[in-house]
Amino acid sequence: MKILLSLVVLACTAVPVLAQVKSLVHKEEKRRYLVYTPPAYAAAPNQAFPVVFNFHGGGMTMAEQMLYTQMNRAADRHGFIVVYPAGIKGDWNVGFGMSYLEGTDDIGFTAALLDKLKADYRVDPRRVYATGLSRGGFFALRIAAELPHLFAAVAPVGAPMPEPVVQHHANPGRVGMLLVHGTADEVVAYAGKPAGYLSAEDTYGYWLKRNGLRAEDAADGASRRVIDTDAGDGTSVTWIEAGNGQQSVALATIREGGHTWPGADPFNVGLPIGKTSRDLDANEAIWRFFEKHRR
């Protein structure tokens, strides 16, 4: 994944990037992040804007996440702020490889960063969201469990619910949840990993329950559709969604999709990341899901 994203950076360096590198000190450690404000931000000086936290995958950088996902383009179209935080040594504490409770305080950093953004930018506190790829997606799920009072919805890509989060948070609050995962993902298995993380489908069921939805209600009243707009990409998308009027829970299953960001440039250099779906623009789908949610 690191080699892949390095190529993405090289491919995208010709594109102007109007993001600012910022930092704050949390628990005596300097933490860095990128902030991108769309043109609408300067044009509407009295308006508060939604903010999307976009967390990088393991071993990646905040700049690589920005350049790979290209979420700034969606921010321009729809008028929201994007922040790309940097994990310490390219990692996030989700309970794998470090102590869930004693490891890096990434949850505290995230809360402190949101406070800093509210002080420095015109942030709408009711419209704060999180997404992320792979390890960053796992961390977005930890945020959903621990900071539902701050985040209205999250959308992990290539990352279902980590077992440590389940074990430490038996009763998380309600939060909108969109899961995007490929069935041919060889890095993070769609079917889950025993003692590691739930399957994508079990994660969907987990958040249905946490949002007060019964499985039988979802089966009867869910919105289900198949998306296959590009017959030549070798993938299709099955979207299933249920809601309670305030929160929605959705699962976008990418048939034959790999460990990739749907709609991104398919830079495959032989790593087992698999196919990139052209049937779904992840940025557009994520934003459409987010904009339905308020805290």
Secondary structure, DSSP 8 states (H G I E B T S, - for coil): -HHHHHHHHHHHTTS---EEEEEEEETTEEEEEEEE--HHHHH-TT--EEEEEEE--TT--HHHHHHHH-HHHHHHHHT-EEEEE--GGG---SSSSS-TTTS--HHHHHHHHHHHHHHHS-EEEEEEEEEEETHHHHHHHHHHHH-TTT-SEEEEES---BHHHHHH-SS----EEEEEEETT-SSS-TT-BTTTB--HHHHHHHHHHHTT--HHHHHHH-EEEEE-S-TTSS-EEEEEEEE-SS-EEEEEEEETB-SS-TTS----SSSTT-B--SS--HHHHHHHHHTT---
